[in-house]
Amino acid sequence: MRCSRCGKSLQGAEAREYRGQLVCEDCFIDVLSLPKACDPWAVRSAQTFLRGKNRLAELTDLQKRIVQFIEANGEATPEDVATAVGVSQQELAREFATLRHMEILRGLRRGGKIYFALFEKKT
């Protein structure tokens, strides 16, 4: 048996059913825990946790690479960012949600396309 989403070979106990398809445990977790970039409580929690701290010092290496790529380019499509830092779209979505909650990155739509850019505080 193979996972319907990623194609990984499944061992009996690893297989999970999701919407009529057999998926591996990793894909099952991915489909059940979709990232939400627009989550006011997550933003509030991040603000509370990061109060008085350097937000950029709290980032993982991958998050730092994402932010550095966007700093260097001003803004970029999710596809360009994923390619540049070598991650899947799903992994990028998770990292972007965290960076959005921390108010480091934001998303914007222009001409029917989505772009990531640095978060700008309004004064």
RAGI-V701924 format. One record per pair of residues at least 24 apart in sequence whose C-alpha atoms are under 8 Angstrom apart, sorted by the first residue. I is the first residue (numbers start at 0). GAP is how many residues later the second one is. D is the distance in whole Angstrom. If there is no record, write none. Layout:
I & GAP & D
I & GAP & D
This chain:
33 & 60 & 8
34 & 58 & 7
34 & 59 & 5
34 & 62 & 6
35 & 61 & 6
36 & 59 & 7
36 & 60 & 4
36 & 61 & 7
36 & 63 & 6
36 & 64 & 7
37 & 59 & 8
37 & 62 & 8
37 & 63 & 8
38 & 62 & 7
41 & 59 & 6
42 & 57 & 8
42 & 58 & 4
42 & 59 & 6
42 & 60 & 7
43 & 57 & 8
45 & 55 & 6
45 & 56 & 5
46 & 55 & 7
54 & 47 & 7
54 & 49 & 8
62 & 32 & 7
62 & 36 & 8
66 & 37 & 8
66 & 38 & 8
66 & 51 & 8
69 & 46 & 7
69 & 47 & 6
69 & 48 & 7
70 & 46 & 8
70 & 47 & 7
73 & 43 & 6
73 & 44 & 8
74 & 40 & 6
74 & 41 & 5
74 & 42 & 4
74 & 43 & 7
75 & 39 & 5
75 & 40 & 5
75 & 41 & 7
76 & 36 & 8
76 & 37 & 6
76 & 38 & 4
76 & 39 & 6
77 & 36 & 7
77 & 37 & 7
77 & 38 & 7
